[in-house]
Amino acid sequence: MPASIEVPPIPERFESLVWQILNAEETISEYRLMLYLASKGLEEFKPDLEPLTMFRSHFLLFHLLYRLQDRWHEECRGWLSIHTTDIHLDENSPVANASGNSQSELLKHDPIKSYYLDYNEFLSTQQEDVLGLLDDFWRTMAGEPLQPIDSAAKSNALETLGLEEESLSSQQVKQRFRALCQQHHPDKGGDPKRFRQICDAKDILLSSLRSSS
């Protein structure tokens, strides 16, 4: 992380509220935790369908939770287990018996934690990056590989996005993808199969543009 970026301290109210809810309930999902925090006045965690706002809320929550994980472990309060569907506090840390390993060494084996602790990711992620993350998520959930990039696949992709091959550019593809994403994203009631086709079409066209450049 660049030295010029100063990571803000963990808000006391955030820590207090998370500690309170985790001691009141055995486990809580990310969504319910976000609703709880928003109901207590922390509006930045209110779930939102707008992709960038949703990502920022999610990233900020996990960034702070992973910092609490280290703090509470050092204070012998327990181990904060973090998953989108299951956030809970364990009495014992899974790394409690990892003698001889420093915290930084243990962190190397947890790329997810490394990612969320990098505050620069939170500051630098833009709308296009978020839509790409959502694209990857839905393609993975579908379990289907992209079509081969041949003339037929490219023609289908152009038709899916409603674009013409003449003067096709990456900016044009991304702009059209964003517009269709707003209409067909499953979080907004769209058909997952249709959204997947749009994601695949965008990837095919961008790949074809990269290969021809």
Contacts in CASP RR format, 6 or more apart in sequence:
PFRMAT RR
TARGET T0000
AUTHOR 0000-0000-0000
METHOD contacts of the structure
MODEL  1
MPASIEVPPIPERFESLVWQILNAEETISEYRLMLYLASKGLEEFKPDLE
PLTMFRSHFLLFHLLYRLQDRWHEECRGWLSIHTTDIHLDENSPVANASG
NSQSELLKHDPIKSYYLDYNEFLSTQQEDVLGLLDDFWRTMAGEPLQPID
SAAKSNALETLGLEEESLSSQQVKQRFRALCQQHHPDKGGDPKRFRQICD
AKDILLSSLRSSS
1 7 0 8 1.000
1 118 0 8 1.000
1 119 0 8 1.000
1 120 0 8 1.000
2 120 0 8 1.000
5 119 0 8 1.000
5 120 0 8 1.000
5 123 0 8 1.000
7 119 0 8 1.000
10 64 0 8 1.000
10 67 0 8 1.000
10 68 0 8 1.000
10 71 0 8 1.000
11 64 0 8 1.000
13 40 0 8 1.000
13 42 0 8 1.000
14 37 0 8 1.000
14 42 0 8 1.000
14 64 0 8 1.000
15 68 0 8 1.000
17 36 0 8 1.000
17 37 0 8 1.000
17 40 0 8 1.000
17 42 0 8 1.000
18 33 0 8 1.000
18 37 0 8 1.000
18 65 0 8 1.000
18 68 0 8 1.000
21 28 0 8 1.000
21 33 0 8 1.000
21 36 0 8 1.000
22 28 0 8 1.000
22 80 0 8 1.000
22 87 0 8 1.000
22 88 0 8 1.000
22 89 0 8 1.000
23 89 0 8 1.000
26 88 0 8 1.000
27 86 0 8 1.000
27 87 0 8 1.000
27 88 0 8 1.000
28 36 0 8 1.000
28 87 0 8 1.000
28 88 0 8 1.000
29 84 0 8 1.000
29 85 0 8 1.000
29 86 0 8 1.000
29 87 0 8 1.000
30 58 0 8 1.000
30 61 0 8 1.000
30 62 0 8 1.000
30 83 0 8 1.000
30 84 0 8 1.000
30 85 0 8 1.000
30 87 0 8 1.000
31 47 0 8 1.000
33 45 0 8 1.000
33 61 0 8 1.000
33 87 0 8 1.000
34 45 0 8 1.000
34 46 0 8 1.000
34 47 0 8 1.000
34 57 0 8 1.000
34 61 0 8 1.000
35 46 0 8 1.000
35 47 0 8 1.000
37 45 0 8 1.000
37 61 0 8 1.000
38 45 0 8 1.000
38 46 0 8 1.000
38 47 0 8 1.000
44 56 0 8 1.000
44 57 0 8 1.000
44 60 0 8 1.000
45 57 0 8 1.000
45 60 0 8 1.000
45 61 0 8 1.000
46 57 0 8 1.000
47 54 0 8 1.000
47 57 0 8 1.000
48 54 0 8 1.000
48 57 0 8 1.000
49 185 0 8 1.000
49 187 0 8 1.000
49 188 0 8 1.000
51 127 0 8 1.000
51 130 0 8 1.000
51 131 0 8 1.000
51 134 0 8 1.000
51 181 0 8 1.000
51 185 0 8 1.000
52 125 0 8 1.000
52 126 0 8 1.000
52 127 0 8 1.000
52 130 0 8 1.000
54 130 0 8 1.000
54 187 0 8 1.000
55 125 0 8 1.000
55 130 0 8 1.000
55 133 0 8 1.000
56 122 0 8 1.000
56 125 0 8 1.000
59 116 0 8 1.000
59 121 0 8 1.000
59 122 0 8 1.000
59 125 0 8 1.000
60 122 0 8 1.000
62 82 0 8 1.000
62 116 0 8 1.000
63 116 0 8 1.000
63 117 0 8 1.000
63 119 0 8 1.000
63 122 0 8 1.000
65 80 0 8 1.000
65 82 0 8 1.000
65 87 0 8 1.000
65 116 0 8 1.000
66 82 0 8 1.000
66 113 0 8 1.000
66 116 0 8 1.000
66 117 0 8 1.000
67 117 0 8 1.000
68 80 0 8 1.000
69 79 0 8 1.000
69 80 0 8 1.000
69 82 0 8 1.000
69 113 0 8 1.000
70 103 0 8 1.000
72 78 0 8 1.000
72 79 0 8 1.000
72 80 0 8 1.000
72 89 0 8 1.000
73 79 0 8 1.000
73 80 0 8 1.000
73 93 0 8 1.000
73 95 0 8 1.000
77 89 0 8 1.000
78 89 0 8 1.000
78 90 0 8 1.000
78 91 0 8 1.000
78 92 0 8 1.000
78 93 0 8 1.000
79 89 0 8 1.000
79 90 0 8 1.000
79 91 0 8 1.000
79 92 0 8 1.000
79 93 0 8 1.000
79 94 0 8 1.000
79 95 0 8 1.000
79 96 0 8 1.000
80 87 0 8 1.000
80 88 0 8 1.000
80 89 0 8 1.000
80 90 0 8 1.000
81 87 0 8 1.000
81 88 0 8 1.000
81 89 0 8 1.000
81 90 0 8 1.000
95 101 0 8 1.000
95 106 0 8 1.000
98 106 0 8 1.000
107 113 0 8 1.000
107 114 0 8 1.000
107 117 0 8 1.000
108 114 0 8 1.000
115 121 0 8 1.000
127 178 0 8 1.000
128 174 0 8 1.000
128 178 0 8 1.000
131 177 0 8 1.000
131 178 0 8 1.000
131 181 0 8 1.000
134 181 0 8 1.000
134 185 0 8 1.000
135 199 0 8 1.000
135 202 0 8 1.000
135 203 0 8 1.000
138 186 0 8 1.000
138 192 0 8 1.000
138 195 0 8 1.000
138 196 0 8 1.000
138 199 0 8 1.000
139 146 0 8 1.000
139 196 0 8 1.000
139 199 0 8 1.000
139 200 0 8 1.000
141 192 0 8 1.000
142 192 0 8 1.000
142 196 0 8 1.000
144 196 0 8 1.000
146 200 0 8 1.000
146 203 0 8 1.000
146 204 0 8 1.000
147 153 0 8 1.000
147 156 0 8 1.000
147 200 0 8 1.000
147 204 0 8 1.000
149 204 0 8 1.000
149 207 0 8 1.000
149 208 0 8 1.000
149 211 0 8 1.000
153 204 0 8 1.000
154 165 0 8 1.000
154 204 0 8 1.000
154 205 0 8 1.000
154 208 0 8 1.000
156 201 0 8 1.000
157 200 0 8 1.000
157 201 0 8 1.000
157 202 0 8 1.000
157 204 0 8 1.000
157 205 0 8 1.000
158 164 0 8 1.000
158 165 0 8 1.000
158 168 0 8 1.000
158 201 0 8 1.000
158 205 0 8 1.000
160 197 0 8 1.000
160 198 0 8 1.000
160 200 0 8 1.000
160 201 0 8 1.000
161 173 0 8 1.000
161 176 0 8 1.000
161 177 0 8 1.000
161 180 0 8 1.000
161 198 0 8 1.000
161 201 0 8 1.000
161 202 0 8 1.000
161 205 0 8 1.000
162 176 0 8 1.000
163 172 0 8 1.000
163 173 0 8 1.000
163 176 0 8 1.000
163 205 0 8 1.000
168 205 0 8 1.000
168 209 0 8 1.000
169 209 0 8 1.000
170 206 0 8 1.000
170 209 0 8 1.000
173 202 0 8 1.000
173 205 0 8 1.000
173 206 0 8 1.000
173 209 0 8 1.000
174 202 0 8 1.000
174 206 0 8 1.000
177 198 0 8 1.000
177 199 0 8 1.000
177 202 0 8 1.000
180 198 0 8 1.000
181 195 0 8 1.000
181 198 0 8 1.000
182 188 0 8 1.000
183 190 0 8 1.000
184 190 0 8 1.000
184 191 0 8 1.000
184 194 0 8 1.000
184 195 0 8 1.000
184 198 0 8 1.000
185 195 0 8 1.000
186 192 0 8 1.000
186 195 0 8 1.000
END
